[in-house]
Amino acid sequence: MMVRTQIQLPEDQARRLKQLAAEQGRSMADLIREGIAWVLARTGRPDDEERRRRALAVVGAFRSKTGDVSEEHDEHLAEFYDS
């Protein structure tokens, strides 16, 4: 799903972006989306899908010392935080 948004660019950026889009046979919107993706990737923060993938990757990967963690999790958490 795409969300419509509106931005304002300095004339020089708009002109150069339009020229680049024409040279590459792409739309200005496509280049802007690519630039935004690049900036977001540089933040080092994973998006929701990546966080979900990472969380699912560790499911079942660890063992507890007790066999009833799924049933008695509240009690185990209480013990942990009380200590």
N, CA, C and O atoms as CSV, one atom per row, in Angstrom:
chain,resi,resn,atom,element,x,y,z
A,1,MET,N,N,0.846,-1.175,0.000
A,1,MET,CA,C,0.000,0.000,0.000
A,1,MET,C,C,0.893,1.240,0.000
A,1,MET,O,O,1.899,1.301,0.706
A,2,MET,N,N,0.519,2.183,-0.772
A,2,MET,CA,C,1.259,3.436,-0.855
A,2,MET,C,C,0.447,4.530,-0.162
A,2,MET,O,O,-0.784,4.515,-0.184
A,3,VAL,N,N,1.149,5.469,0.447
A,3,VAL,CA,C,0.523,6.614,1.095
A,3,VAL,C,C,0.930,7.856,0.317
A,3,VAL,O,O,2.115,8.093,0.085
A,4,ARG,N,N,-0.040,8.630,-0.077
A,4,ARG,CA,C,0.251,9.856,-0.819
A,4,ARG,C,C,0.756,10.924,0.143
A,4,ARG,O,O,0.199,11.128,1.222
A,5,THR,N,N,1.830,11.603,-0.276
A,5,THR,CA,C,2.366,12.700,0.518
A,5,THR,C,C,2.836,13.791,-0.428
A,5,THR,O,O,2.965,13.564,-1.631
A,6,GLN,N,N,3.082,14.934,0.096
A,6,GLN,CA,C,3.510,16.058,-0.723
A,6,GLN,C,C,4.755,16.663,-0.091
A,6,GLN,O,O,4.815,16.858,1.123
A,7,ILE,N,N,5.753,16.959,-0.930
A,7,ILE,CA,C,6.974,17.594,-0.434
A,7,ILE,C,C,7.270,18.827,-1.278
A,7,ILE,O,O,6.782,18.967,-2.400
A,8,GLN,N,N,8.062,19.697,-0.724
A,8,GLN,CA,C,8.525,20.860,-1.465
A,8,GLN,C,C,10.034,20.757,-1.598
A,8,GLN,O,O,10.733,20.454,-0.631
A,9,LEU,N,N,10.531,21.011,-2.801
A,9,LEU,CA,C,11.961,20.954,-3.081
A,9,LEU,C,C,12.434,22.316,-3.563
A,9,LEU,O,O,11.678,23.047,-4.202
A,10,PRO,N,N,13.668,22.656,-3.262
A,10,PRO,CA,C,14.244,23.853,-3.876
A,10,PRO,C,C,14.242,23.662,-5.406
A,10,PRO,O,O,14.354,22.538,-5.893
A,11,GLU,N,N,14.116,24.750,-6.143
A,11,GLU,CA,C,14.032,24.675,-7.608
A,11,GLU,C,C,15.180,23.874,-8.211
A,11,GLU,O,O,14.973,23.073,-9.123
A,12,ASP,N,N,16.379,24.091,-7.705
A,12,ASP,CA,C,17.546,23.401,-8.260
A,12,ASP,C,C,17.427,21.881,-8.064
A,12,ASP,O,O,17.701,21.116,-8.990
A,13,GLN,N,N,17.024,21.446,-6.879
A,13,GLN,CA,C,16.856,20.012,-6.641
A,13,GLN,C,C,15.767,19.428,-7.535
A,13,GLN,O,O,15.942,18.350,-8.104
A,14,ALA,N,N,14.666,20.119,-7.658
A,14,ALA,CA,C,13.567,19.635,-8.488
A,14,ALA,C,C,14.018,19.494,-9.943
A,14,ALA,O,O,13.715,18.497,-10.598
A,15,ARG,N,N,14.738,20.490,-10.442
A,15,ARG,CA,C,15.231,20.448,-11.824
A,15,ARG,C,C,16.186,19.280,-12.028
A,15,ARG,O,O,16.063,18.532,-12.998
A,16,ARG,N,N,17.147,19.124,-11.103
A,16,ARG,CA,C,18.131,18.048,-11.227
A,16,ARG,C,C,17.479,16.681,-11.085
A,16,ARG,O,O,17.853,15.740,-11.786
A,17,LEU,N,N,16.502,16.564,-10.180
A,17,LEU,CA,C,15.805,15.300,-9.984
A,17,LEU,C,C,15.007,14.926,-11.231
A,17,LEU,O,O,14.999,13.767,-11.646
A,18,LYS,N,N,14.342,15.904,-11.819
A,18,LYS,CA,C,13.566,15.660,-13.035
A,18,LYS,C,C,14.474,15.210,-14.169
A,18,LYS,O,O,14.127,14.301,-14.925
A,19,GLN,N,N,15.635,15.844,-14.289
A,19,GLN,CA,C,16.604,15.487,-15.322
A,19,GLN,C,C,17.128,14.070,-15.099
A,19,GLN,O,O,17.219,13.290,-16.047
A,20,LEU,N,N,17.469,13.732,-13.866
A,20,LEU,CA,C,17.969,12.394,-13.552
A,20,LEU,C,C,16.915,11.336,-13.832
A,20,LEU,O,O,17.223,10.276,-14.377
A,21,ALA,N,N,15.671,11.620,-13.461
A,21,ALA,CA,C,14.579,10.679,-13.709
A,21,ALA,C,C,14.436,10.425,-15.204
A,21,ALA,O,O,14.264,9.280,-15.623
A,22,ALA,N,N,14.504,11.469,-16.005
A,22,ALA,CA,C,14.399,11.324,-17.460
A,22,ALA,C,C,15.565,10.507,-18.011
A,22,ALA,O,O,15.372,9.640,-18.863
A,23,GLU,N,N,16.770,10.783,-17.526
A,23,GLU,CA,C,17.951,10.048,-17.987
A,23,GLU,C,C,17.855,8.560,-17.666
A,23,GLU,O,O,18.281,7.716,-18.456
A,24,GLN,N,N,17.296,8.249,-16.508
A,24,GLN,CA,C,17.222,6.854,-16.073
A,24,GLN,C,C,15.914,6.174,-16.476
A,24,GLN,O,O,15.740,4.977,-16.245
A,25,GLY,N,N,15.004,6.924,-17.071
A,25,GLY,CA,C,13.719,6.360,-17.469
A,25,GLY,C,C,12.878,5.962,-16.259
A,25,GLY,O,O,12.139,4.978,-16.300
A,26,ARG,N,N,12.999,6.728,-15.198
A,26,ARG,CA,C,12.266,6.460,-13.957
A,26,ARG,C,C,11.446,7.692,-13.604
A,26,ARG,O,O,11.636,8.767,-14.174
A,27,SER,N,N,10.550,7.521,-12.677
A,27,SER,CA,C,9.767,8.672,-12.216
A,27,SER,C,C,10.517,9.387,-11.095
A,27,SER,O,O,11.379,8.812,-10.430
A,28,MET,N,N,10.166,10.642,-10.909
A,28,MET,CA,C,10.739,11.391,-9.795
A,28,MET,C,C,10.339,10.736,-8.482
A,28,MET,O,O,11.151,10.645,-7.561
A,29,ALA,N,N,9.102,10.282,-8.389
A,29,ALA,CA,C,8.621,9.632,-7.167
A,29,ALA,C,C,9.455,8.394,-6.842
A,29,ALA,O,O,9.757,8.132,-5.678
A,30,ASP,N,N,9.825,7.639,-7.871
A,30,ASP,CA,C,10.637,6.439,-7.647
A,30,ASP,C,C,12.008,6.809,-7.088
A,30,ASP,O,O,12.508,6.148,-6.177
A,31,LEU,N,N,12.604,7.845,-7.620
A,31,LEU,CA,C,13.905,8.289,-7.114
A,31,LEU,C,C,13.785,8.803,-5.680
A,31,LEU,O,O,14.662,8.553,-4.853
A,32,ILE,N,N,12.706,9.515,-5.387
A,32,ILE,CA,C,12.507,10.020,-4.025
A,32,ILE,C,C,12.330,8.858,-3.051
A,32,ILE,O,O,12.897,8.866,-1.959
A,33,ARG,N,N,11.526,7.839,-3.456
A,33,ARG,CA,C,11.356,6.661,-2.588
A,33,ARG,C,C,12.690,5.952,-2.349
A,33,ARG,O,O,12.971,5.496,-1.240
A,34,GLU,N,N,13.507,5.864,-3.400
A,34,GLU,CA,C,14.826,5.237,-3.254
A,34,GLU,C,C,15.694,6.024,-2.272
A,34,GLU,O,O,16.390,5.439,-1.443
A,35,GLY,N,N,15.648,7.341,-2.371
A,35,GLY,CA,C,16.419,8.180,-1.450
A,35,GLY,C,C,15.951,8.028,-0.013
A,35,GLY,O,O,16.770,7.980,0.905
A,36,ILE,N,N,14.658,7.953,0.188
A,36,ILE,CA,C,14.119,7.776,1.535
A,36,ILE,C,C,14.516,6.414,2.086
A,36,ILE,O,O,14.881,6.302,3.256
A,37,ALA,N,N,14.448,5.369,1.248
A,37,ALA,CA,C,14.862,4.030,1.681
A,37,ALA,C,C,16.330,4.032,2.100
A,37,ALA,O,O,16.700,3.389,3.083
A,38,TRP,N,N,17.157,4.750,1.359
A,38,TRP,CA,C,18.585,4.832,1.676
A,38,TRP,C,C,18.796,5.508,3.023
A,38,TRP,O,O,19.583,5.029,3.839
A,39,VAL,N,N,18.106,6.609,3.262
A,39,VAL,CA,C,18.232,7.328,4.538
A,39,VAL,C,C,17.764,6.441,5.689
A,39,VAL,O,O,18.435,6.360,6.718
A,40,LEU,N,N,16.626,5.778,5.526
A,40,LEU,CA,C,16.109,4.924,6.588
A,40,LEU,C,C,17.038,3.740,6.867
A,40,LEU,O,O,17.191,3.337,8.020
A,41,ALA,N,N,17.650,3.187,5.837
A,41,ALA,CA,C,18.580,2.068,6.021
A,41,ALA,C,C,19.807,2.505,6.808
A,41,ALA,O,O,20.381,1.705,7.547
A,42,ARG,N,N,20.213,3.745,6.664
A,42,ARG,CA,C,21.395,4.254,7.363
A,42,ARG,C,C,21.146,4.479,8.843
A,42,ARG,O,O,22.103,4.608,9.606
A,43,THR,N,N,19.904,4.528,9.272
A,43,THR,CA,C,19.620,4.763,10.685
A,43,THR,C,C,20.009,3.563,11.529
A,43,THR,O,O,20.227,3.695,12.734
A,44,GLY,N,N,20.098,2.391,10.907
A,44,GLY,CA,C,20.462,1.179,11.637
A,44,GLY,C,C,19.303,0.571,12.411
A,44,GLY,O,O,19.476,-0.448,13.079
A,45,ARG,N,N,18.134,1.175,12.331
A,45,ARG,CA,C,16.965,0.629,13.024
A,45,ARG,C,C,16.186,-0.252,12.063
A,45,ARG,O,O,15.791,0.201,10.989
A,46,PRO,N,N,15.960,-1.509,12.438
A,46,PRO,CA,C,15.206,-2.388,11.540
A,46,PRO,C,C,13.737,-1.996,11.474
A,46,PRO,O,O,13.178,-1.474,12.438
A,47,ASP,N,N,13.122,-2.253,10.330
A,47,ASP,CA,C,11.692,-1.988,10.212
A,47,ASP,C,C,10.907,-3.104,10.913
A,47,ASP,O,O,11.495,-4.069,11.401
A,48,ASP,N,N,9.601,-2.967,10.958
A,48,ASP,CA,C,8.762,-3.931,11.679
A,48,ASP,C,C,8.952,-5.353,11.157
A,48,ASP,O,O,9.031,-6.300,11.939
A,49,GLU,N,N,9.023,-5.498,9.847
A,49,GLU,CA,C,9.169,-6.843,9.259
A,49,GLU,C,C,10.500,-7.483,9.667
A,49,GLU,O,O,10.546,-8.674,9.973
A,50,GLU,N,N,11.570,-6.704,9.670
A,50,GLU,CA,C,12.878,-7.224,10.079
A,50,GLU,C,C,12.883,-7.586,11.560
A,50,GLU,O,O,13.441,-8.616,11.938
A,51,ARG,N,N,12.273,-6.761,12.399
A,51,ARG,CA,C,12.203,-7.081,13.826
A,51,ARG,C,C,11.404,-8.361,14.047
A,51,ARG,O,O,11.772,-9.190,14.879
A,52,ARG,N,N,10.321,-8.522,13.310
A,52,ARG,CA,C,9.505,-9.733,13.412
A,52,ARG,C,C,10.323,-10.964,12.988
A,52,ARG,O,O,10.280,-12.003,13.645
A,53,ARG,N,N,11.066,-10.831,11.884
A,53,ARG,CA,C,11.889,-11.936,11.388
A,53,ARG,C,C,12.948,-12.328,12.419
A,53,ARG,O,O,13.182,-13.512,12.658
A,54,ARG,N,N,13.585,-11.327,13.026
A,54,ARG,CA,C,14.614,-11.604,14.038
A,54,ARG,C,C,14.022,-12.274,15.269
A,54,ARG,O,O,14.616,-13.196,15.828
A,55,ALA,N,N,12.849,-11.810,15.691
A,55,ALA,CA,C,12.213,-12.404,16.874
A,55,ALA,C,C,11.856,-13.859,16.611
A,55,ALA,O,O,12.097,-14.720,17.457
A,56,LEU,N,N,11.289,-14.136,15.455
A,56,LEU,CA,C,10.910,-15.511,15.135
A,56,LEU,C,C,12.127,-16.422,14.976
A,56,LEU,O,O,12.037,-17.628,15.208
A,57,ALA,N,N,13.253,-15.851,14.585
A,57,ALA,CA,C,14.467,-16.646,14.390
A,57,ALA,C,C,14.999,-17.218,15.705
A,57,ALA,O,O,15.689,-18.238,15.690
A,58,VAL,N,N,14.697,-16.590,16.834
A,58,VAL,CA,C,15.212,-17.075,18.116
A,58,VAL,C,C,14.202,-17.917,18.893
A,58,VAL,O,O,14.522,-18.469,19.946
A,59,VAL,N,N,12.982,-18.011,18.364
A,59,VAL,CA,C,11.970,-18.816,19.054
A,59,VAL,C,C,12.460,-20.258,19.146
A,59,VAL,O,O,12.801,-20.878,18.139
A,60,GLY,N,N,12.488,-20.776,20.366
A,60,GLY,CA,C,12.913,-22.158,20.596
A,60,GLY,C,C,14.412,-22.377,20.582
A,60,GLY,O,O,14.877,-23.512,20.691
A,61,ALA,N,N,15.168,-21.309,20.449
A,61,ALA,CA,C,16.616,-21.446,20.355
A,61,ALA,C,C,17.295,-21.572,21.716
A,61,ALA,O,O,18.471,-21.929,21.784
A,62,PHE,N,N,16.588,-21.291,22.778
A,62,PHE,CA,C,17.180,-21.310,24.112
A,62,PHE,C,C,16.413,-22.255,25.019
A,62,PHE,O,O,15.222,-22.496,24.822
A,63,ARG,N,N,17.095,-22.779,25.998
A,63,ARG,CA,C,16.482,-23.687,26.961
A,63,ARG,C,C,16.526,-23.033,28.340
A,63,ARG,O,O,17.503,-22.374,28.696
A,64,SER,N,N,15.468,-23.224,29.100
A,64,SER,CA,C,15.459,-22.720,30.463
A,64,SER,C,C,15.878,-23.841,31.404
A,64,SER,O,O,15.951,-25.004,31.007
A,65,LYS,N,N,16.147,-23.487,32.632
A,65,LYS,CA,C,16.522,-24.496,33.624
A,65,LYS,C,C,15.298,-25.208,34.159
A,65,LYS,O,O,15.415,-26.231,34.832
A,66,THR,N,N,14.129,-24.677,33.865
A,66,THR,CA,C,12.890,-25.305,34.318
A,66,THR,C,C,12.038,-25.680,33.112
A,66,THR,O,O,12.173,-25.086,32.043
A,67,GLY,N,N,11.180,-26.644,33.280
A,67,GLY,CA,C,10.364,-27.097,32.167
A,67,GLY,C,C,8.972,-26.507,32.149
A,67,GLY,O,O,8.152,-26.900,31.319
A,68,ASP,N,N,8.680,-25.570,33.043
A,68,ASP,CA,C,7.320,-25.053,33.138
A,68,ASP,C,C,7.225,-23.546,32.847
A,68,ASP,O,O,6.285,-22.887,33.291
A,69,VAL,N,N,8.185,-23.012,32.112
A,69,VAL,CA,C,8.217,-21.564,31.884
A,69,VAL,C,C,6.959,-21.088,31.168
A,69,VAL,O,O,6.419,-20.039,31.518
A,70,SER,N,N,6.483,-21.828,30.181
A,70,SER,CA,C,5.307,-21.366,29.447
A,70,SER,C,C,4.056,-21.367,30.313
A,70,SER,O,O,3.127,-20.598,30.068
A,71,GLU,N,N,4.031,-22.230,31.327
A,71,GLU,CA,C,2.854,-22.316,32.183
A,71,GLU,C,C,2.960,-21.424,33.415
A,71,GLU,O,O,1.953,-20.910,33.901
A,72,GLU,N,N,4.167,-21.242,33.914
A,72,GLU,CA,C,4.370,-20.500,35.170
A,72,GLU,C,C,5.193,-19.231,34.957
A,72,GLU,O,O,5.934,-18.810,35.845
A,73,HIS,N,N,5.061,-18.623,33.773
A,73,HIS,CA,C,5.903,-17.468,33.445
A,73,HIS,C,C,5.732,-16.311,34.418
A,73,HIS,O,O,6.710,-15.638,34.741
A,74,ASP,N,N,4.509,-16.062,34.897
A,74,ASP,CA,C,4.307,-14.953,35.836
A,74,ASP,C,C,5.092,-15.164,37.134
A,74,ASP,O,O,5.709,-14.235,37.655
A,75,GLU,N,N,5.062,-16.372,37.635
A,75,GLU,CA,C,5.786,-16.679,38.869
A,75,GLU,C,C,7.297,-16.547,38.665
A,75,GLU,O,O,8.003,-16.013,39.520
A,76,HIS,N,N,7.780,-17.038,37.528
A,76,HIS,CA,C,9.213,-16.940,37.243
A,76,HIS,C,C,9.653,-15.480,37.103
A,76,HIS,O,O,10.721,-15.104,37.587
A,77,LEU,N,N,8.838,-14.664,36.449
A,77,LEU,CA,C,9.170,-13.248,36.333
A,77,LEU,C,C,9.170,-12.572,37.697
A,77,LEU,O,O,10.046,-11.756,37.985
A,78,ALA,N,N,8.202,-12.901,38.531
A,78,ALA,CA,C,8.151,-12.333,39.881
A,78,ALA,C,C,9.404,-12.691,40.658
A,78,ALA,O,O,9.976,-11.838,41.337
A,79,GLU,N,N,9.842,-13.947,40.567
A,79,GLU,CA,C,11.063,-14.381,41.256
A,79,GLU,C,C,12.280,-13.611,40.726
A,79,GLU,O,O,13.145,-13.190,41.495
A,80,PHE,N,N,12.330,-13.436,39.414
A,80,PHE,CA,C,13.455,-12.748,38.799
A,80,PHE,C,C,13.527,-11.300,39.278
A,80,PHE,O,O,14.595,-10.827,39.666
A,81,TYR,N,N,12.400,-10.597,39.252
A,81,TYR,CA,C,12.405,-9.186,39.627
A,81,TYR,C,C,12.532,-8.965,41.126
A,81,TYR,O,O,12.962,-7.893,41.552
A,82,ASP,N,N,12.164,-9.963,41.944
A,82,ASP,CA,C,12.320,-9.841,43.392
A,82,ASP,C,C,13.766,-10.038,43.835
A,82,ASP,O,O,14.162,-9.576,44.905
A,83,SER,N,N,14.545,-10.721,43.013
A,83,SER,CA,C,15.933,-11.003,43.416
A,83,SER,C,C,16.871,-9.875,43.127
A,83,SER,O,O,18.064,-9.976,43.414
